[in-house]
Amino acid sequence: MKTDQELARDIIQFAIEHAQIIPEGLSRPILTGEKVNTVNADPLHRYLTFLNVNTFKLAQILNVALANGDYDDTEDDAVKIFQYIFDRAVEVNYLAMNGESYENICLDVDEIGCYYELSLPDHIQLQINRIVPNIVLLAGEIYRFMQGNEYVGISFARWINLYMSAAVSIAMQYILEIKLQ
């Protein structure tokens, strides 16, 4: 069995490769591979740690919800989680890259699948809105990839945390590729 680090590398590589494909019927990929923004290593490390700690906590909450029958481990639910984490990770990355506080952002299980107001300028939110169909398709592809590989044998808490890590990675790449101003 692969380590969590090896599993994370595999899923993130899969996610990034598929995020650069234009899905049938859509006009553009999520990621182009053309970075227009940069970020320094120290702030990057701080906000990625912030996101990783919070996705880990959310994975634990979802694990308890699954055990209590309050959550179903289905592709539809997983896609909602991926979209939520992607949105929140873009928000945290944007705020951090602009020197604004992001520490008050929390990942709330009750917000998954619901509308919530991001702390983003309208032009960034519009860019995110345009790729929602792509994110949904990508999230489903990642879910099926994980179901069909070594991820099936690991605990749900580990599985969902790795899945959310892919959303964080895609969001990080995405924010580096879009015009922030």
Residue, then its C-alpha position, 0 to 999 in steps of 0.5 A: m500500500k502506498t503512503d499518504q504522500e504517494l497517494a496525494r502525489d498521484i491524485i494531485q498529478f491526475a487532477i492537474e493533468h485532467a484540469q488542463i483538458i477542455p471537456e467536451g461541450l465546454s470552451r476552456p480548461i480549468l488550468t492552462g499552465e500559464k502562470v500570470n501571478t507569483v507567490n513567495a514561498d513563506p506566505l505560500h507555506r503559511y496559507l497552505t498549512f492553514l488550508n491543510v489543517n482546516t481540510f483535515k478538521l473537515a475530513q474528521i467532521l465528515n467521517v463522524a457524519l458518515a458514521n452517524g448516517d448524516y452523510d452519504d459517501t456518494e459521487d454527488d456529495a463528493v463533488k459538492i465537497f470538492q467545489y466547496i473546497f475549491d471555492r474556499a481555497v481560491e478565496v484563501n489564496y486570493l486574500a493571502m496573495n493580496g496581504e489580507s487576513y484569511e484566518n477568519i475563514c472556516l470550512d463549515v460542513d453546513e455550507i457544503g452544497c449551499y450558496y455562501e458569499l466569498s470574500l472576492p471581487d466580482h471579477i474573480q467570482l465571475q471567473i470562478n462561476r464560468i468554470v463551475p461546469n469544469i470543476v464538477l466534471l473534474a471532481g467526478e473524474i477524480y472521485r472515479f479515479m480514486q474509487g478505481n484505484e488504491y484509495v478504496g482500501i483506506s479509511f474515509a477520513r484519509w480518502i476525503n482528505l486526499y480528495m480535498s487536497a486535490a481541490v486545494s492544489i487545483a485552486m492554488q494553480y488556478i489563482l496563479e493563472i488568473k488576472l487578479q486586478 
